[in-house]
Structures are given as structure tokens and as C-alpha cells.
Amino acid sequence: MEDIFLKNLPSLDLHGYDRETARVATEDFIDENIILKIHGKGLGVVRKSVHNVLSKRKEVTKYHTDNLNDGCTIVYLSVDN
């Protein structure tokens, strides 16, 4: 059985990043979490902001909050040229 505590910790997905971008993103992630003292669930301010951006992008065909993790947004992009 998976530890629910570990499942809800802040995370950073680096798939598709190059070495330098991954380094910067990792350092920023650590700094931001230390400064903001991120813990627990907030009021959905970040999610609302992300969804607002997604709703305005023509490349986004649809998006939704993951059913099992409301901190995760699934985004579908149109990649046809």
C-alpha cells in the first residue's frame, strides 16, 4: 500500500527538460517551497490561475483536474500543424 503522506508531497515533473532547464527548475522548486513553506492543500489559487491560462490557449483542446489527485491537471494539446 502506498503511503498517502508521500503521495501528497509537492512534486516536480522534469520529463522533456534538458539538463540546464532541469537544474534551474529543480533549484527554483526547492527555493520556492522553502520560501513559501508549502504544505498541505491551499485554496486552489494556483489551480485557478493555471486553468485560466489553459482556457485561453487555442492549443489546449481540453483539461481537467485528475480524479485521484486534485493537485494535478491533465491537459490535452492539439499538436497538428
N, CA, C and O of each residue as an XYZ file, in Angstrom:
324
protein
N       0.848     -1.185      0.000
C       0.000      0.000      0.000
C       0.890      1.243      0.000
O       1.883      1.313      0.725
N       0.517      2.218     -0.822
C       1.286      3.439     -0.940
C       1.053      4.354      0.255
O      -0.066      4.458      0.757
N       2.100      5.008      0.700
C       1.997      5.945      1.808
C       1.307      7.218      1.329
O       1.837      7.928      0.475
N       0.117      7.511      1.878
C      -0.657      8.675      1.432
C       0.092      9.972      1.689
O      -0.092     10.941      0.952
N       0.931     10.015      2.714
C       1.721     11.213      3.006
C       2.680     11.495      1.857
O       2.764     12.626      1.379
N       3.391     10.488      1.419
C       4.355     10.662      0.335
C       3.665     11.033     -0.972
O       4.215     11.791     -1.770
N       2.472     10.507     -1.192
C       1.729     10.759     -2.419
C       1.304     12.229     -2.535
O       1.106     12.721     -3.646
N       1.163     12.927     -1.418
C       0.665     14.300     -1.423
C       1.748     15.351     -1.247
O       1.432     16.529     -1.080
N       3.001     14.964     -1.279
C       4.078     15.938     -1.185
C       4.210     16.718     -2.484
O       3.885     16.196     -3.551
N       4.687     17.971     -2.414
C       4.929     18.708     -3.657
C       5.874     17.915     -4.556
O       6.776     17.231     -4.073
N       5.660     18.012     -5.856
C       6.500     17.262     -6.791
C       6.842     18.124     -7.993
O       6.239     19.172     -8.225
N       7.807     17.666     -8.736
C       8.272     18.369     -9.922
C       8.516     17.336    -11.011
O       9.331     16.431    -10.838
N       7.821     17.464    -12.120
C       7.973     16.538    -13.234
C       8.946     17.147    -14.232
O       8.681     18.216    -14.781
N      10.055     16.488    -14.469
C      11.095     17.017    -15.351
C      11.150     16.314    -16.706
O      12.126     16.471    -17.439
N      10.127     15.547    -17.047
C      10.110     14.878    -18.347
C      10.230     15.906    -19.465
O       9.518     16.910    -19.471
N      11.121     15.655    -20.399
C      11.292     16.521    -21.555
C      12.215     17.713    -21.338
O      12.475     18.473    -22.271
N      12.709     17.882    -20.127
C      13.614     19.001    -19.848
C      15.025     18.634    -20.278
O      15.410     17.466    -20.208
N      15.800     19.616    -20.721
C      17.216     19.356    -20.943
C      17.953     19.544    -19.609
O      17.342     19.942    -18.617
N      19.229     19.266    -19.583
C      19.998     19.277    -18.339
C      19.946     20.630    -17.636
O      19.700     20.685    -16.432
N      20.170     21.712    -18.358
C      20.215     23.030    -17.742
C      18.842     23.485    -17.254
O      18.719     24.035    -16.160
N      17.822     23.258    -18.056
C      16.466     23.627    -17.652
C      16.034     22.828    -16.433
O      15.392     23.370    -15.534
N      16.378     21.548    -16.392
C      16.048     20.713    -15.235
C      16.769     21.213    -13.981
O      16.194     21.216    -12.893
N      18.018     21.632    -14.133
C      18.770     22.151    -12.988
C      18.105     23.401    -12.428
O      17.897     23.520    -11.220
N      17.774     24.334    -13.320
C      17.148     25.592    -12.888
C      15.786     25.312    -12.263
O      15.461     25.864    -11.212
N      14.994     24.465    -12.898
C      13.665     24.145    -12.371
C      13.763     23.490    -10.999
O      12.951     23.772    -10.118
N      14.745     22.623    -10.814
C      14.932     21.958     -9.528
C      15.332     22.957     -8.454
O      14.796     22.925     -7.346
N      16.260     23.835     -8.767
C      16.666     24.855     -7.795
C      15.503     25.786     -7.452
O      15.290     26.117     -6.286
N      14.757     26.204     -8.465
C      13.592     27.070     -8.229
C      12.548     26.372     -7.367
O      11.972     26.977     -6.463
N      12.309     25.096     -7.653
C      11.329     24.314     -6.894
C      11.710     24.262     -5.418
O      10.866     24.465     -4.546
N      12.969     23.992     -5.145
C      13.437     23.923     -3.761
C      13.313     25.291     -3.094
O      12.784     25.398     -1.987
N      13.798     26.335     -3.761
C      13.739     27.693     -3.204
C      12.302     28.124     -2.923
O      12.010     28.658     -1.853
N      11.414     27.896     -3.873
C      10.024     28.312     -3.712
C       9.349     27.590     -2.548
O       8.602     28.202     -1.784
N       9.611     26.291     -2.414
C       8.991     25.543     -1.338
C       9.524     25.960      0.027
O       8.793     25.939      1.017
N      10.791     26.337      0.078
C      11.360     26.819      1.340
C      10.776     28.185      1.685
O      10.358     28.411      2.820
N      10.747     29.091      0.722
C      10.246     30.447      0.954
C       8.755     30.433      1.311
O       8.323     31.094      2.255
N       7.982     29.669      0.540
C       6.530     29.667      0.737
C       6.071     28.726      1.846
O       4.908     28.732      2.247
N       7.022     27.909      2.336
C       6.672     26.917      3.357
C       5.448     26.116      2.922
O       4.472     25.966      3.657
N       5.546     25.608      1.694
C       4.443     24.855      1.104
C       4.150     23.625      1.944
O       5.049     22.854      2.280
N       2.900     23.458      2.271
C       2.460     22.255      2.971
C       0.952     22.150      2.848
O       0.258     23.163      2.753
N       0.456     20.953      2.850
C      -0.981     20.743      2.807
C      -1.616     21.268      1.529
O      -0.932     21.539      0.541
N      -2.925     21.405      1.567
C      -3.669     21.907      0.419
C      -4.088     23.329      0.675
O      -4.480     23.688      1.786
N      -4.004     24.127     -0.349
C      -4.388     25.526     -0.233
C      -5.821     25.744     -0.679
O      -6.670     24.859     -0.567
N      -6.064     26.918     -1.176
C      -7.407     27.311     -1.598
C      -7.625     27.145     -3.095
O      -8.653     27.563     -3.626
N      -6.669     26.541     -3.767
C      -6.798     26.323     -5.207
C      -6.423     27.530     -6.043
O      -6.809     27.622     -7.208
N      -5.672     28.462     -5.460
C      -5.287     29.682     -6.174
C      -4.420     29.346     -7.382
O      -4.644     29.881     -8.468
N      -3.446     28.478     -7.212
C      -2.565     28.099     -8.322
C      -3.366     27.362     -9.389
O      -3.227     27.643    -10.580
N      -4.203     26.419     -8.963
C      -5.005     25.654     -9.921
C      -5.897     26.603    -10.737
O      -5.994     26.458    -11.956
N      -6.537     27.557    -10.085
C      -7.410     28.507    -10.789
C      -6.614     29.330    -11.798
O      -7.087     29.581    -12.906
N      -5.432     29.742    -11.425
C      -4.588     30.520    -12.325
C      -4.173     29.690    -13.535
O      -4.234     30.163    -14.670
N      -3.752     28.456    -13.291
C      -3.350     27.560    -14.386
C      -4.530     27.302    -15.312
O      -4.385     27.367    -16.532
N      -5.695     27.012    -14.747
C      -6.879     26.731    -15.562
C      -7.290     27.967    -16.364
O      -7.779     27.838    -17.486
N      -7.100     29.143    -15.809
C      -7.405     30.378    -16.531
C      -6.516     30.502    -17.777
O      -6.998     30.833    -18.860
N      -5.226     30.235    -17.613
C      -4.300     30.272    -18.755
C      -4.692     29.219    -19.785
O      -4.746     29.502    -20.982
N      -4.965     28.005    -19.315
C      -5.316     26.922    -20.234
C      -6.576     27.237    -21.032
O      -6.663     26.897    -22.212
N      -7.544     27.878    -20.405
C      -8.812     28.182    -21.084
C      -8.635     29.192    -22.216
O      -9.495     29.292    -23.091
N      -7.549     29.930    -22.209
C      -7.313     30.962    -23.216
C      -6.387     30.524    -24.348
O      -6.222     31.247    -25.331
N      -5.786     29.348    -24.213
C      -4.839     28.882    -25.231
C      -5.541     28.034    -26.274
O      -6.211     27.057    -25.941
N      -5.388     28.408    -27.544
C      -6.051     27.681    -28.626
C      -5.504     26.256    -28.783
O      -6.202     25.376    -29.287
N      -4.265     26.032    -28.357
C      -3.656     24.696    -28.486
C      -4.228     23.697    -27.481
O      -4.078     22.488    -27.657
N      -4.868     24.185    -26.449
C      -5.442     23.316    -25.412
C      -6.837     22.893    -25.857
O      -7.748     23.716    -25.944
N      -6.995     21.603    -26.137
C      -8.303     21.119    -26.587
C      -9.223     20.834    -25.407
O     -10.435     21.021    -25.510
N      -8.664     20.386    -24.294
C      -9.429     20.215    -23.064
C      -8.464     20.013    -21.907
O      -7.285     19.717    -22.100
N      -8.991     20.180    -20.706
C      -8.209     19.951    -19.497
C      -9.171     19.644    -18.356
O     -10.338     20.036    -18.380
N      -8.658     18.940    -17.364
C      -9.467     18.644    -16.183
C      -8.551     18.295    -15.018
O      -7.397     17.909    -15.202
N      -9.087     18.439    -13.838
C      -8.367     18.046    -12.632
C      -8.418     16.535    -12.535
O      -9.467     15.931    -12.758
N      -7.294     15.921    -12.204
C      -7.223     14.472    -12.057
C      -8.165     14.013    -10.945
O      -8.211     14.621     -9.876
N      -8.904     12.956    -11.193
C      -9.870     12.443    -10.210
C      -9.220     11.962     -8.915
O      -9.832     12.044     -7.851
N      -8.009     11.469     -8.993
C      -7.350     10.909     -7.814
C      -6.383     11.876     -7.144
O      -5.925     11.619     -6.031
N      -6.066     12.990     -7.813
C      -5.112     13.948     -7.267
C      -5.525     15.342     -7.720
O      -5.200     15.757     -8.833
N      -6.238     16.065     -6.864
C      -6.752     17.366     -7.278
C      -5.671     18.429     -7.398
O      -5.968     19.578     -7.727
N      -4.424     18.063     -7.136
C      -3.298     18.958     -7.377
C      -2.688     18.758     -8.754
O      -1.693     19.393     -9.105
N      -3.296     17.866     -9.531
C      -2.778     17.533    -10.862
C      -3.824     17.879    -11.912
O      -4.976     17.457    -11.814
N      -3.421     18.646    -12.913
C      -4.311     18.972    -14.023
C      -3.849     18.218    -15.261
O      -2.680     18.285    -15.640
N      -4.761     17.511    -15.877
C      -4.478     16.788    -17.117
C      -4.821     17.731    -18.275
O      -5.921     18.280    -18.334
N      -3.867     17.911    -19.194
C      -4.055     18.850    -20.295
C      -3.907     18.108    -21.616
O      -2.970     17.332    -21.803
N      -4.842     18.353    -22.531
C      -4.803     17.778    -23.866
C      -4.487     18.886    -24.856
O      -5.172     19.908    -24.905
N      -3.441     18.670    -25.642
C      -3.000     19.684    -26.604
C      -3.228     19.203    -28.023
O      -3.121     18.012    -28.314
N      -3.543     20.139    -28.902
C      -3.606     19.859    -30.324
C      -2.205     20.125    -30.887
O      -1.704     21.247    -30.825
N      -1.594     19.096    -31.426
C      -0.233     19.254    -31.944
C      -0.198     19.208    -33.466
O       0.878     19.136    -34.061
N      -1.366     19.250    -34.098
C      -1.435     19.277    -35.556
C      -0.995     20.633    -36.076
O      -1.370     21.672    -35.532
N      -0.197     20.615    -37.135
C       0.268     21.878    -37.728
C      -0.636     22.321    -38.831
O      -0.399     23.362    -39.443
